[in-house]
Amino acid sequence: MNPITLNPDFFTTLFRHQLAVRNVFKDVLGLYGISHVALTHINEKNQLLSLSSTPSLEFNLFYSQLWRYDKTYHPNWYPQEKPATWQSLYTADRYDDLYFLKQEKYQYALGLSLPIKFNHAYFIYSIASKAIEKDSHTVFKNDHALLYKIGHYCSNKLLPLFL
């Protein structure tokens, strides 16, 4: 299997379509305490491309190369298609850096990565919340099907931008 690389247009795409991206994400932000949604597409060539409601988070994660220490983007994790908390996916040697960049900096109390196979590729739905209410914690912990539906809604609307 080829190593994961960034799509050559990664940084341009992350910011280029902000109006279209914002219009889709605004439909789901606030539901169940959701404060952040990012969609990552990994194509059959193992090239990664992301769109985000908080593009500065993805920009800093990928520009700094910290993404290489986040198992969310490792080909031994996402094909399992099992949701995982962000914190469980941070490698030990860069845990503090990833926690600061992805959660503390944006005040996200909860973060979840939800991978799903799509044709010969994968989507990873990254969803986070600033909420500390019990209801938000319950959804993030127990209702992954609902969060997958939200990610699916967003990926269907934004699919042309990935292709």
Secondary structure, 3 states (H helix, E strand, C coil): CCCCEECCCHHHHHHHCHHHHHHHHCCCCCHHHEEEEEEEEECCCCEEEEEECCHHHHHHHHHCCHHHHEHHHCCCCHHHCCCEEHHHHECHHHHHHHHHHHHHCCCCCEEEEEEEEECCEEEEEEEEECCCCHHHHHHHHHCHHHHHHHHHHHHHHHHHHHC
